[in-house]
Amino acid sequence: MKIKLNIKNLLAFTILAIMITSISLFFMNTSFAADTATVTVETANIRESADTNATILDLVNKGESVEILETSGEWSKIKYKNIVGYLRNDLLSLENANVENTENTVVESQNQTVENVETPQNTEAEPKTSEVQTTDILGKYKAKQDMQLKVIPLIHALDLEKISKDTEVEVISTMNKWAYIQIENRQGWVVLEQLEKIEEAQPVQAPVAEQTTTMSKTMYVNSETVNVRSTADRNSEVVTKVTMNTEVEVVAEENGWSKVNVSGKQGYILSSLLSTRKQETSRGATQSRTATTKTTTTQTSQAVEKTETENKAVTSNANSSTGSSIVEYAKQFIGTKYKYGGNSPSTGFDCSGFTQYVYKHFGINLPRTSGGQAGVGTAVSRANLQPGDLVVYSGHVAIYVGGGNVIHSPKPGKTVCIVSINNAGSGFSGGRRLV
């Protein structure tokens, strides 16, 4: 009877030992203590699940603390700034031994990031990020302090260059606390908190000078012989010629020209060559036939001269007016971004695309490149520049606005603006008069 009791006690002790061992093994593998751990690498990814391919929820930097909720195998479930996710144990240092802190902690170098933080391979390509970009974050900023442009988004990463306080930059994308920026033709990473957003003013839309006015009124030619042209351009085709006091119907006016119907044809005449009343062609009824003949002969001679010059005095005034109109028209594009190869306000301008677009509005067709534009028109010295003249530099063009200033589309990262003629470009070559 005593032997049976000993066997029963031994069996119960064995079962209890097995249970204690199983529970011990379980708690050796999984711990539920809420401890604080410190990140030991430069930047670690907080994952959505215990998998190196899982979605990145946030980044935590070296020396920052996280709360350990539980551990299992090589991963710990942590809480960081109200974000719950997973970090590998070998990236953490605990204050107790609930999670093993190995000697072989992963150390970040300037050319390496933790897990899947990718280094941009092409500085002109946008970096991959784990966050959704929003238009209110991206845009133009200025540096709040002197800072370093980094090759990758790490505090101790390789410095590309120093960026001075108040330098303007373009934020292309963001990743957590970092911003991927462009400054002129260079890109890199900076801490987003070191930047201050620039609230861009919307460009003021100036009215287009001398816009087309539709009408119907009777006018009379006030010069001996006047060309009726196919378009509002002194170089366009001559549709017909009209003489002094020819009656025309004016149906529209635009930029100093009148669109007319005359003798069953339609074309354009300079508005200054038309009057509301007929011109006197003789000295009165008492004038002798001989005097009338002489007057007619003289007028005919004058008419020939006027036809050849198409009224130089009137043209000179029109040129001055057109130059000012060109400047006013160009000003409405202030604030339009620079784009290499751009020739439209909707996509942006480069320097020659801007000048070509503005002058084309006034019927002046320019070559596409700054080099080609430098050879058109008539050469003008700096002292004789007038508003509307093309200003030529080495590899750059602008439009003279008067007062020693020009308007131009300068370079990447900038917008159409008015600056001093001395600051618009290098290698000033002079001006070209196109009107």
C-alpha positions in Angstrom: 0.0 0.0 0.0 2.9 2.4 0.8 4.5 1.6 -2.5 1.4 2.4 -4.5 1.2 5.8 -2.7 4.8 6.6 -3.5 4.2 5.8 -7.2 1.2 8.1 -7.3 3.1 10.9 -5.7 6.0 10.5 -8.1 3.6 10.6 -11.1 1.9 13.8 -9.8 5.3 15.4 -9.2 6.4 14.5 -12.7 3.3 16.0 -14.3 3.7 19.2 -12.2 7.4 19.5 -13.3 6.4 19.2 -17.0 3.8 21.9 -16.6 6.2 24.3 -14.9 8.8 23.6 -17.7 6.3 24.4 -20.4 5.2 27.6 -18.8 8.8 28.7 -18.3 9.6 27.9 -22.0 6.6 30.0 -23.1 7.6 33.0 -21.0 11.2 32.7 -22.2 9.9 33.1 -25.7 7.2 35.7 -25.1 7.2 38.6 -22.6 4.3 41.0 -21.9 6.2 43.5 -19.7 5.6 47.1 -20.6 9.2 48.3 -20.6 11.0 51.2 -22.2 13.7 50.6 -24.8 16.1 52.9 -26.7 16.8 52.7 -30.4 20.5 52.0 -31.0 20.7 52.7 -34.8 20.5 55.9 -36.7 17.0 55.3 -38.1 14.8 52.3 -37.7 11.5 51.5 -39.5 8.4 50.8 -37.4 6.5 48.1 -39.3 2.8 47.3 -39.4 3.6 43.6 -38.6 6.6 41.6 -37.6 7.9 41.3 -41.2 10.7 43.3 -42.9 8.4 43.6 -46.0 5.5 45.0 -44.0 4.3 48.6 -44.4 6.4 51.3 -42.7 4.3 53.2 -40.2 6.9 55.7 -39.1 10.7 56.2 -38.5 12.4 56.4 -35.1 15.8 57.9 -34.7 18.8 56.8 -32.6 18.4 57.6 -28.9 14.7 57.9 -29.0 12.6 55.8 -26.5 9.8 53.4 -27.3 7.4 51.4 -25.1 7.7 47.6 -25.3 4.2 46.1 -25.2 5.3 42.5 -25.9 8.0 40.5 -27.5 8.0 37.4 -29.7 11.0 35.9 -31.3 13.1 38.5 -33.1 10.5 41.2 -32.9 8.9 43.5 -30.3 5.5 45.1 -30.4 6.1 48.7 -29.5 4.3 52.0 -29.0 5.8 55.2 -30.3 3.9 58.6 -30.2 0.5 56.9 -30.3 1.7 54.6 -33.1 1.6 50.8 -32.4 3.9 48.7 -34.5 6.9 46.3 -34.6 10.7 46.8 -34.3 13.4 44.2 -34.5 14.9 43.4 -31.1 18.5 43.8 -32.4 17.7 47.5 -33.0 16.8 48.1 -29.4 18.5 48.4 -26.0 16.3 47.6 -23.0 16.7 48.6 -19.4 16.1 45.0 -18.3 16.7 41.6 -19.8 13.2 41.0 -21.2 14.5 41.4 -24.7 18.1 40.2 -25.5 20.3 43.1 -26.5 23.0 41.6 -28.7 26.6 42.7 -29.0 26.2 42.9 -32.8 23.9 46.0 -33.0 23.3 47.2 -36.5 25.3 50.4 -37.0 24.3 52.8 -39.7 26.9 54.4 -42.0 26.6 57.4 -44.2 26.0 55.2 -47.2 23.6 52.7 -45.6 20.1 53.0 -44.1 18.2 50.5 -41.9 15.9 48.0 -43.6 14.1 49.5 -46.6 14.8 53.3 -46.4 16.0 53.8 -50.0 18.7 56.1 -51.2 17.8 58.0 -54.4 19.9 56.7 -57.3 19.2 59.6 -59.6 19.2 63.1 -58.0 16.7 64.2 -60.6 14.2 61.5 -59.8 11.7 61.9 -56.9 12.5 59.6 -53.9 10.2 56.9 -52.8 8.3 57.7 -49.6 6.0 55.9 -47.3 3.6 58.8 -46.9 0.9 60.2 -49.1 2.0 63.6 -50.5 -0.4 66.5 -50.0 -0.3 69.8 -52.0 -0.4 71.9 -48.8 3.0 70.4 -47.7 4.8 70.6 -51.1 5.8 73.9 -52.6 8.2 76.8 -52.0 10.0 77.2 -48.7 12.9 79.2 -47.3 15.6 78.0 -44.8 14.9 79.2 -41.2 18.6 78.7 -40.4 21.9 77.5 -42.0 21.6 73.8 -42.7 23.2 70.9 -44.6 21.8 69.3 -47.7 22.0 65.5 -47.1 22.4 62.7 -49.7 19.9 60.5 -47.8 17.4 61.3 -45.0 19.7 60.6 -42.0 21.2 63.0 -39.5 24.7 61.6 -40.0 24.5 61.1 -43.7 26.9 62.6 -46.2 26.6 66.4 -46.6 26.2 67.6 -50.2 26.4 71.3 -49.5 25.6 74.1 -47.0 22.3 76.0 -47.5 22.3 79.5 -46.0 19.4 81.0 -44.0 16.6 82.5 -46.1 17.6 80.5 -49.2 14.5 79.6 -51.2 13.9 75.9 -52.0 11.2 73.7 -53.6 9.9 70.8 -51.6 9.3 67.9 -54.0 8.3 65.2 -51.5 8.4 64.4 -47.8 9.1 61.3 -45.7 8.2 61.6 -42.0 10.4 64.4 -40.6 12.4 64.8 -43.8 11.9 66.9 -47.0 13.3 66.1 -50.4 14.1 69.5 -51.9 15.3 71.1 -55.1 17.5 74.2 -55.1 18.1 75.4 -58.7 19.3 72.2 -60.4 20.4 70.3 -57.3 18.4 67.9 -55.0 18.8 66.4 -51.6 17.3 65.9 -48.1 16.8 68.3 -45.2 14.9 68.2 -41.9 11.4 69.6 -42.6 11.3 71.6 -39.4 14.3 73.7 -40.7 12.1 75.1 -43.4 9.4 77.8 -43.4 6.6 77.7 -46.0 6.4 80.7 -48.4 2.9 81.8 -49.0 2.9 82.6 -52.7 0.9 85.5 -53.9 -1.2 84.9 -56.9 0.1 86.8 -60.0 -2.0 89.9 -60.7 -3.6 89.6 -64.1 -3.0 92.9 -65.8 -5.5 93.7 -68.5 -4.3 93.1 -72.1 -3.4 96.4 -73.5 -5.7 97.7 -76.2 -8.0 94.7 -76.5 -10.2 94.3 -79.6 -13.3 96.5 -79.6 -16.1 95.5 -81.9 -18.2 98.3 -83.6 -19.6 99.6 -86.9 -18.9 103.2 -87.9 -18.0 105.1 -91.0 -14.5 106.6 -91.3 -12.5 108.3 -94.1 -9.0 107.9 -95.2 -6.9 111.0 -94.3 -3.8 110.3 -96.4 -3.2 110.3 -100.1 -2.6 106.5 -100.5 -3.0 103.9 -97.8 -2.4 100.2 -97.8 -5.2 97.9 -96.6 -3.4 94.9 -95.1 -4.5 91.3 -94.5 -3.6 91.3 -90.8 -2.8 94.0 -88.2 0.9 93.9 -89.1 2.9 96.3 -91.3 4.7 93.4 -92.8 1.5 91.5 -93.9 0.1 91.2 -97.4 -1.5 94.3 -99.0 -5.1 93.5 -99.9 -5.8 96.7 -101.7 -4.9 100.4 -101.7 -7.3 103.3 -101.0 -6.9 107.0 -101.5 -7.7 110.3 -99.7 -11.3 110.5 -98.4 -12.2 106.9 -99.3 -15.2 105.9 -97.2 -14.6 102.7 -95.1 -16.7 100.8 -92.6 -14.7 100.2 -89.3 -16.0 97.0 -87.7 -13.3 96.5 -85.0 -10.2 98.1 -83.4 -7.2 96.4 -81.9 -3.7 97.5 -80.9 -3.7 100.7 -83.0 -5.3 99.1 -86.1 -8.8 99.3 -87.5 -10.5 96.4 -89.2 -12.4 97.8 -92.2 -14.7 96.8 -95.0 -14.0 98.7 -98.2 -15.0 98.1 -101.8 -16.2 94.6 -101.0 -12.9 93.6 -99.3 -11.9 93.4 -95.7 -8.5 94.2 -94.2 -6.6 96.4 -91.7 -5.6 100.1 -91.7 -3.6 101.9 -89.1 -6.2 103.8 -87.0 -4.2 107.0 -87.2 -4.7 107.1 -91.0 -8.5 107.4 -90.6 -10.7 110.3 -89.7 -14.4 110.9 -88.9 -14.6 113.6 -91.6 -13.4 114.0 -95.1 -10.3 116.1 -95.7 -10.2 119.4 -97.6 -8.6 118.9 -101.0 -8.7 122.5 -102.4 -8.5 126.1 -101.2 -12.1 127.0 -102.1 -14.4 127.8 -105.0 -12.5 131.1 -105.9 -9.3 129.2 -106.6 -8.3 129.2 -110.2 -8.1 126.0 -112.3 -4.4 126.5 -112.7 -3.9 126.7 -108.9 -6.0 123.6 -108.5 -3.9 121.8 -111.1 -0.7 122.8 -109.3 -2.1 121.7 -105.9 -3.2 118.3 -107.4 0.3 117.8 -108.8 1.9 118.7 -105.5 -0.4 116.4 -103.6 0.2 113.5 -106.1 4.0 113.9 -105.5 3.5 113.9 -101.7 1.2 110.9 -102.0 4.0 108.9 -103.6 6.4 109.7 -100.8 3.7 108.8 -98.2 3.1 105.5 -99.9 6.7 104.5 -99.7 7.1 105.4 -96.0 3.5 104.7 -95.0 3.5 107.8 -92.9 6.7 107.6 -90.9 5.6 110.1 -88.2 2.5 108.1 -87.5 4.5 104.9 -87.6 7.0 106.3 -85.1 4.1 107.2 -82.6 2.6 103.7 -83.2 6.0 102.1 -82.5 6.3 103.9 -79.1 2.8 102.9 -78.2 3.4 99.3 -79.2 6.6 99.2 -77.1 4.7 100.2 -74.0 1.9 97.8 -74.9 4.5 95.0 -75.1 5.7 95.8 -71.6 2.2 95.9 -70.1 1.3 92.6 -71.8 4.5 90.9 -70.5 3.8 92.0 -66.9 0.7 89.9 -66.7 2.9 86.8 -66.7 4.9 87.8 -63.6 5.0 84.8 -61.3 4.9 82.2 -64.1 7.4 79.5 -63.3 10.5 78.8 -65.3 10.6 75.6 -67.4 13.4 74.6 -69.7 12.0 74.5 -73.2 8.7 76.1 -72.0 6.9 78.5 -74.2 3.4 78.7 -72.7 2.0 80.4 -69.5 0.2 77.2 -68.6 3.4 75.1 -68.5 6.1 77.7 -67.9 8.7 79.7 -69.9 12.4 79.6 -70.5 13.9 82.9 -71.4 13.5 82.8 -75.2 10.1 81.0 -74.9 8.9 84.0 -72.9 10.1 86.7 -75.3 8.8 84.7 -78.3 5.4 84.3 -76.7 5.1 88.0 -75.8 6.2 89.4 -79.2 4.1 87.0 -81.1 1.0 88.6 -79.5 1.9 91.7 -81.5 2.5 90.0 -84.8 6.3 89.8 -84.4 7.6 86.3 -85.0 11.0 85.5 -83.4 13.3 82.4 -83.6 12.9 79.9 -80.8 16.4 80.3 -79.3 18.1 83.2 -77.6 21.0 82.9 -80.1 18.6 83.2 -83.0 16.7 86.1 -81.4 20.0 88.0 -80.9 20.2 88.6 -84.7 16.7 90.0 -85.4 15.6 93.6 -85.6 17.9 96.7 -85.4 20.9 97.0 -83.0 20.3 99.5 -80.2 22.9 100.7 -77.7 22.2 100.5 -74.0 21.9 104.3 -73.7 19.2 104.3 -76.4 17.0 101.4 -75.1 13.3 102.0 -75.2 10.4 100.0 -73.5 9.7 97.0 -75.7 13.2 96.5 -76.9 14.8 93.0 -76.8 17.8 92.9 -74.4 20.5 90.4 -75.3 23.0 88.7 -73.0 25.3 85.7 -73.5 22.8 82.8 -73.8 19.9 84.9 -72.4 17.3 87.4 -73.5 14.9 89.8 -71.8 12.5 92.7 -72.5 13.4 96.2 -71.6 10.7 97.9 -69.4 12.3 101.2 -68.9 14.1 102.8 -65.9 17.1 100.5 -66.2 15.0 97.4 -65.6 14.0 94.3 -67.7 11.4 91.6 -67.4 12.5 88.0 -68.0 12.2 84.3 -67.2 15.5 83.8 -65.3 16.3 80.1 -64.5 15.0 76.9 -62.8 13.4 77.5 -59.5 12.6 81.2 -60.4 9.6 82.8 -62.0 9.0 85.6 -64.5 10.0 88.9 -62.7 11.3 92.4 -63.2 15.0 93.1 -62.2 17.7 95.5 -62.9 19.3 95.2 -66.4 22.6 94.5 -64.5 21.2 91.5 -62.7 19.4 89.7 -65.4 22.3 88.0 -67.0 26.0 88.1 -67.9 27.7 89.2 -71.1 25.4 92.1 -72.0 25.4 92.4 -75.8 23.1 95.3 -76.3 19.5 95.7 -77.5 17.5 94.8 -80.6 14.6 97.1 -81.7 11.7 95.0 -83.2 9.0 97.7 -83.4 
